[in-house]
Amino acid sequence: MTLDIQGDQKVTLACDRGIHEDAIQILDFNGQVKDEVPIFAALAASPYRSFLLVSNDVPYGGPVPCNALHPNSVNEVGAELAAKFPGVNPDDFLVSLRNISSIIILGRKDHRVKRLFNSTFLFQHSAQVAPGGKIVMWDNLGATDDVGPSRVLELDPATGTERTLLNSRQAAGLFSKVMGNINISPDGTRALVAPTESGKGYEIRLADGAILTTFDNLHDVHALPKFAGLNKMVRFCQYGIYYVSSHLLDAVP
């Protein structure tokens, strides 16, 4: 495709396998698509379109236009975050775009990129809306002068203020070049963090980043034929840890 940067400045984005033109699909309870919100096309048509030129696909070690954005989380903006920005609605989407190290607000109804946020975070995952209209994310490779990588990062998108909640000095095995997941508790006071590659997990308090619980996805597999004779435990990747919603608990007899 040809990207119009400004005036007669045009750049061709090409991939022999075809560019991933990512989109959000909204489904009904029967799994049928009710609406589709384009991500790639919306960014290409926005004032932020030049960000497509800096795409980097971490696992492949360089620029890969086939997978220009790599969206890895989508959440509704909510009332508190929407109130920080004119023209943003609570049902708009907060989308994490790993390969351009950015987070966008994408209009649910007008399919327009309304805001783009980037800072010291790099190749982030799982951007979640936290109380007070903050954004909490798993920052894979970002760093400041004294912390990083990897870390749990809180961003105030209105001011650009950052706060590291959990880093590798506090928790062994926190580093993860790719993947990572965060799940915020229903009351907004805690978060479950899964760095993925290390097979570990943590529950932290959002107020100060204190570790409340540590999980270790470690298992004895010596009885399996493939691991016969193995005299140590095996750690499995931990792709996510989640709080159970109260309405699901109420449904259990």
Secondary structure, DSSP 8 states (H G I E B T S, - for coil): -EEEEETTEEEE---TT-----EEEEE-TTS-EEEEEESHHHHHTSTTGGGGGG--BGGGTB--GGGSS-EEEEEE-HHHHHTTSTT--TTSEEEEEGGGTEEEEE-TTT--EEEEE-SS--S-EEEEEEGGGEEEEEESS---SS--SSEEEEE-TTT--EEEEEETTTSTT---SS--EEEE-TTSSEEEEE-BTT-EEEEEETTT--EEEEEE-EE--TTSGGGTT--S-EE--B-------HHHHHH--
